[in-house]
């Protein structure tokens, strides 16, 4: 019960399991998932807010830098394609979300379940990270930048508890990069992500009606 309360308060960090229960492969996948969450969430916030609007974020994240790995670059690229092709999507997410500090974690998990309710694929994982960025954006708008790190933690915890076996079976994050090669038109594949995000938005609208 104490563990669940800590997670509900946004205090949980990876791994929720004992490290001795994780293989070296799983640990690498989780570490990359954490890097992806940190990089994308800070990247999305720094594109939309001035530094003085992000009080509460760690100082190391207040400078927008080039991604240090091809995996991070791939996630940035895929979310950017979704945003460019669907300029109203971010506004839809921002107007759909109804989040308070007390409901943030439950809303996050509920929506993540909607994104993956019809199965897991790389497009839906992109959608999941896009949604995490939208939650962080919403909290900053509500002047709760202090909760952004919790969103990073929730993202990783959800991956560990729900997506880790699938990612491992695909071959880890190298398979993610291979699925969205830079030299290929990947817009068709982003439709998988877009459909998942829109389904989550519609479910939220009904859920909170």
C-alpha positions as a Markdown table, in Angstrom:
| # | Residue | x | y | z |
|---|---|---|---|---|
| 1 | Unk | 0.0 | 0.0 | 0.0 |
| 2 | Unk | 2.8 | 2.4 | 0.8 |
| 3 | Unk | 4.4 | 1.7 | -2.5 |
| 4 | Unk | 1.2 | 2.6 | -4.4 |
| 5 | Unk | 0.8 | 5.8 | -2.4 |
| 6 | Unk | 4.3 | 6.9 | -3.3 |
| 7 | Unk | 3.6 | 6.3 | -7.0 |
| 8 | Unk | 0.3 | 8.1 | -6.8 |
| 9 | Unk | 2.2 | 11.1 | -5.4 |
| 10 | Unk | 4.6 | 11.0 | -8.2 |
| 11 | Unk | 7.5 | 9.9 | -6.1 |
| 12 | Unk | 8.1 | 6.5 | -7.8 |
| 13 | Unk | 11.3 | 6.1 | -9.9 |
| 14 | Unk | 12.5 | 3.3 | -12.0 |
| 15 | Unk | 12.9 | 0.4 | -11.5 |
| 16 | Unk | 9.8 | -0.4 | -9.4 |
| 17 | Unk | 11.2 | -3.9 | -9.3 |
| 18 | Unk | 14.4 | -4.8 | -7.5 |
| 19 | Unk | 17.4 | -4.3 | -9.8 |
| 20 | Unk | 18.4 | -7.9 | -9.1 |
| 21 | Unk | 15.3 | -9.1 | -10.9 |
| 22 | Unk | 16.3 | -7.3 | -14.1 |
| 23 | Unk | 18.6 | -8.6 | -16.8 |
| 24 | Unk | 21.3 | -6.4 | -18.3 |
| 25 | Unk | 19.3 | -6.2 | -21.5 |
| 26 | Unk | 16.2 | -4.9 | -19.5 |
| 27 | Unk | 18.3 | -2.4 | -17.6 |
| 28 | Unk | 19.7 | -1.0 | -20.9 |
| 29 | Unk | 16.1 | -0.7 | -22.3 |
| 30 | Unk | 14.9 | 1.1 | -19.1 |
| 31 | Unk | 17.9 | 3.4 | -19.1 |
| 32 | Unk | 17.2 | 4.4 | -22.7 |
| 33 | Unk | 13.5 | 4.8 | -21.9 |
| 34 | Unk | 14.5 | 7.2 | -19.1 |
| 35 | Unk | 16.8 | 9.1 | -21.5 |
| 36 | Unk | 14.0 | 9.3 | -24.1 |
| 37 | Unk | 11.5 | 10.6 | -21.5 |
| 38 | Unk | 13.9 | 13.3 | -20.1 |
| 39 | Unk | 15.1 | 14.4 | -23.5 |
| 40 | Unk | 11.7 | 14.6 | -25.3 |
| 41 | Unk | 9.8 | 16.2 | -22.4 |
| 42 | Unk | 12.4 | 18.9 | -21.9 |
| 43 | Unk | 12.7 | 19.4 | -25.6 |
| 44 | Unk | 9.0 | 19.9 | -26.0 |
| 45 | Unk | 8.8 | 22.3 | -23.1 |
| 46 | Unk | 11.8 | 24.4 | -24.2 |
| 47 | Unk | 10.2 | 24.8 | -27.7 |
| 48 | Unk | 7.1 | 26.3 | -26.2 |
| 49 | Unk | 8.1 | 28.2 | -23.0 |
| 50 | Unk | 10.6 | 30.8 | -22.1 |
| 51 | Unk | 13.2 | 29.8 | -19.5 |
| 52 | Unk | 11.6 | 32.1 | -16.9 |
| 53 | Unk | 8.4 | 30.1 | -17.3 |
| 54 | Unk | 10.1 | 26.9 | -16.4 |
| 55 | Unk | 11.0 | 27.7 | -12.8 |
| 56 | Unk | 11.2 | 24.5 | -10.9 |
| 57 | Unk | 12.9 | 22.5 | -13.7 |
| 58 | Unk | 16.5 | 21.3 | -13.1 |
| 59 | Unk | 19.0 | 23.8 | -14.5 |
| 60 | Unk | 20.7 | 21.2 | -16.6 |
| 61 | Unk | 17.5 | 21.0 | -18.7 |
| 62 | Unk | 17.2 | 24.7 | -19.4 |
| 63 | Unk | 19.4 | 24.6 | -22.5 |
| 64 | Unk | 18.1 | 23.0 | -25.7 |
| 65 | Unk | 20.9 | 20.9 | -27.1 |
| 66 | Unk | 21.2 | 18.4 | -30.0 |
| 67 | Unk | 20.2 | 14.9 | -29.0 |
| 68 | Unk | 23.2 | 12.8 | -27.9 |
| 69 | Unk | 22.0 | 9.6 | -29.6 |
| 70 | Unk | 20.2 | 8.4 | -32.8 |
| 71 | Unk | 17.4 | 7.0 | -30.6 |
| 72 | Unk | 16.7 | 10.4 | -29.0 |
| 73 | Unk | 16.9 | 12.1 | -32.4 |
| 74 | Unk | 14.4 | 9.5 | -33.9 |
| 75 | Unk | 11.8 | 10.2 | -31.2 |
| 76 | Unk | 12.2 | 14.0 | -31.7 |
| 77 | Unk | 11.9 | 13.6 | -35.4 |
| 78 | Unk | 8.8 | 11.3 | -35.3 |
| 79 | Unk | 6.9 | 13.6 | -32.9 |
| 80 | Unk | 7.8 | 16.6 | -35.0 |
| 81 | Unk | 6.3 | 14.9 | -38.1 |
| 82 | Unk | 3.1 | 14.3 | -36.2 |
| 83 | Unk | 2.9 | 17.9 | -35.1 |
| 84 | Unk | 3.7 | 19.4 | -38.5 |
| 85 | Unk | 1.2 | 17.2 | -40.2 |
| 86 | Unk | -1.5 | 17.8 | -37.5 |
| 87 | Unk | -1.0 | 21.3 | -36.2 |
| 88 | Unk | -4.2 | 21.2 | -34.2 |
| 89 | Unk | -3.2 | 18.1 | -32.2 |
| 90 | Unk | -1.3 | 19.8 | -29.4 |
| 91 | Unk | -4.2 | 22.2 | -28.9 |
| 92 | Unk | -6.6 | 19.3 | -28.8 |
| 93 | Unk | -4.5 | 17.6 | -26.1 |
| 94 | Unk | -4.2 | 20.7 | -24.1 |
| 95 | Unk | -7.9 | 21.4 | -24.1 |
| 96 | Unk | -8.8 | 17.8 | -23.4 |
| 97 | Unk | -6.6 | 17.2 | -20.4 |
| 98 | Unk | -8.2 | 17.9 | -17.0 |
| 99 | Unk | -5.4 | 17.4 | -14.6 |
| 100 | Unk | -4.8 | 18.5 | -11.0 |
| 101 | Unk | -1.9 | 17.4 | -8.8 |
| 102 | Unk | -4.3 | 14.9 | -7.1 |
| 103 | Unk | -5.5 | 13.3 | -10.3 |
| 104 | Unk | -2.3 | 13.7 | -12.5 |
| 105 | Unk | -1.0 | 10.1 | -12.0 |
| 106 | Unk | -4.4 | 8.4 | -12.4 |
| 107 | Unk | -5.1 | 10.4 | -15.5 |
| 108 | Unk | -1.7 | 9.6 | -16.9 |
| 109 | Unk | -2.1 | 5.8 | -16.4 |
| 110 | Unk | -5.7 | 5.8 | -17.7 |
| 111 | Unk | -4.8 | 7.5 | -20.9 |
| 112 | Unk | -1.7 | 5.3 | -21.4 |
| 113 | Unk | -4.0 | 2.3 | -21.2 |
| 114 | Unk | -6.2 | 3.8 | -23.9 |
| 115 | Unk | -3.2 | 4.4 | -26.2 |
| 116 | Unk | -2.2 | 0.7 | -25.9 |
| 117 | Unk | -5.7 | -0.9 | -25.6 |
| 118 | Unk | -5.5 | -2.4 | -29.1 |
| 119 | Unk | -1.9 | -3.7 | -28.7 |
| 120 | Unk | 1.6 | -2.3 | -28.8 |
| 121 | Unk | 3.6 | -1.0 | -31.7 |
| 122 | Unk | 6.3 | 1.6 | -32.2 |
| 123 | Unk | 3.8 | 4.2 | -33.4 |
| 124 | Unk | 1.8 | 3.9 | -30.2 |
| 125 | Unk | 5.0 | 4.2 | -28.2 |
| 126 | Unk | 5.7 | 7.5 | -30.0 |
| 127 | Unk | 2.1 | 8.5 | -29.1 |
| 128 | Unk | 2.8 | 7.7 | -25.5 |
| 129 | Unk | 5.8 | 9.9 | -25.3 |
| 130 | Unk | 3.9 | 12.7 | -27.1 |
| 131 | Unk | 1.2 | 12.4 | -24.5 |
| 132 | Unk | 3.8 | 12.5 | -21.7 |
| 133 | Unk | 5.0 | 15.8 | -23.2 |
| 134 | Unk | 1.5 | 17.1 | -23.3 |
| 135 | Unk | 1.0 | 16.3 | -19.6 |
| 136 | Unk | 4.2 | 18.1 | -18.7 |
| 137 | Unk | 3.1 | 21.1 | -20.9 |
| 138 | Unk | -0.3 | 21.2 | -19.0 |
| 139 | Unk | 1.4 | 21.1 | -15.6 |
| 140 | Unk | 3.8 | 24.0 | -16.6 |
| 141 | Unk | 0.8 | 26.0 | -17.8 |
| 142 | Unk | -0.8 | 25.4 | -14.4 |
| 143 | Unk | 2.5 | 26.6 | -12.8 |
| 144 | Unk | 3.4 | 23.2 | -11.5 |
| 145 | Unk | 6.8 | 22.8 | -13.2 |
| 146 | Unk | 7.9 | 21.0 | -10.0 |
| 147 | Unk | 5.8 | 18.0 | -11.2 |
| 148 | Unk | 7.5 | 17.6 | -14.5 |
| 149 | Unk | 10.1 | 15.2 | -13.1 |
| 150 | Unk | 7.2 | 13.1 | -11.8 |
| 151 | Unk | 5.9 | 12.8 | -15.4 |
| 152 | Unk | 9.3 | 11.5 | -16.5 |
| 153 | Unk | 9.2 | 8.9 | -13.7 |
| 154 | Unk | 5.6 | 7.8 | -14.5 |
| 155 | Unk | 6.6 | 7.4 | -18.2 |
| 156 | Unk | 9.4 | 5.0 | -17.3 |
| 157 | Unk | 7.4 | 3.1 | -14.7 |
| 158 | Unk | 4.6 | 2.5 | -17.2 |
| 159 | Unk | 7.1 | 1.2 | -19.7 |
| 160 | Unk | 8.7 | -1.1 | -17.1 |
| 161 | Unk | 5.3 | -2.4 | -15.9 |
| 162 | Unk | 3.5 | -2.7 | -19.3 |
| 163 | Unk | 5.8 | -2.5 | -22.3 |
| 164 | Unk | 9.2 | -3.9 | -21.3 |
| 165 | Unk | 8.6 | -7.5 | -22.6 |
| 166 | Unk | 7.4 | -6.2 | -26.0 |
| 167 | Unk | 10.3 | -3.8 | -26.4 |
| 168 | Unk | 12.7 | -6.6 | -25.5 |
| 169 | Unk | 11.2 | -9.1 | -27.9 |
| 170 | Unk | 11.5 | -6.5 | -30.8 |
| 171 | Unk | 15.2 | -6.2 | -30.1 |
| 172 | Unk | 15.2 | -3.1 | -27.9 |
| 173 | Unk | 15.4 | 0.5 | -28.9 |
| 174 | Unk | 17.7 | -0.4 | -31.9 |
| 175 | Unk | 14.5 | -1.8 | -33.4 |
| 176 | Unk | 12.7 | 1.5 | -32.8 |
| 177 | Unk | 15.4 | 3.4 | -34.8 |
| 178 | Unk | 15.3 | 0.8 | -37.6 |
| 179 | Unk | 11.5 | 1.0 | -37.8 |
| 180 | Unk | 11.6 | 4.8 | -38.5 |
| 181 | Unk | 14.7 | 5.2 | -40.8 |
| 182 | Unk | 15.6 | 8.8 | -41.6 |
| 183 | Unk | 15.9 | 8.2 | -45.3 |
| 184 | Unk | 12.4 | 6.8 | -45.7 |
| 185 | Unk | 9.1 | 8.5 | -45.7 |
| 186 | Unk | 7.7 | 7.6 | -42.3 |
| 187 | Unk | 4.5 | 9.6 | -42.4 |
| 188 | Unk | 2.3 | 6.5 | -43.0 |
| 189 | Unk | 3.7 | 4.9 | -39.9 |
| 190 | Unk | 3.0 | 8.0 | -37.8 |
| 191 | Unk | -0.7 | 7.5 | -38.5 |
| 192 | Unk | -0.5 | 4.6 | -36.0 |
| 193 | Unk | 0.6 | 7.2 | -33.4 |
| 194 | Unk | -1.9 | 9.8 | -34.4 |
| 195 | Unk | -4.8 | 7.3 | -34.2 |
| 196 | Unk | -3.8 | 6.3 | -30.7 |
| 197 | Unk | -3.5 | 9.9 | -29.5 |
| 198 | Unk | -6.9 | 10.9 | -30.9 |
| 199 | Unk | -8.5 | 7.8 | -29.3 |
| 200 | Unk | -7.0 | 8.8 | -26.0 |
| 201 | Unk | -8.3 | 12.4 | -26.4 |
| 202 | Unk | -11.8 | 11.2 | -27.2 |
| 203 | Unk | -11.8 | 8.8 | -24.3 |
| 204 | Unk | -10.7 | 11.6 | -21.9 |
| 205 | Unk | -13.5 | 13.8 | -23.2 |
| 206 | Unk | -16.1 | 11.0 | -22.4 |
| 207 | Unk | -14.4 | 10.1 | -19.2 |
| 208 | Unk | -14.5 | 13.6 | -17.7 |
| 209 | Unk | -17.8 | 14.6 | -19.2 |
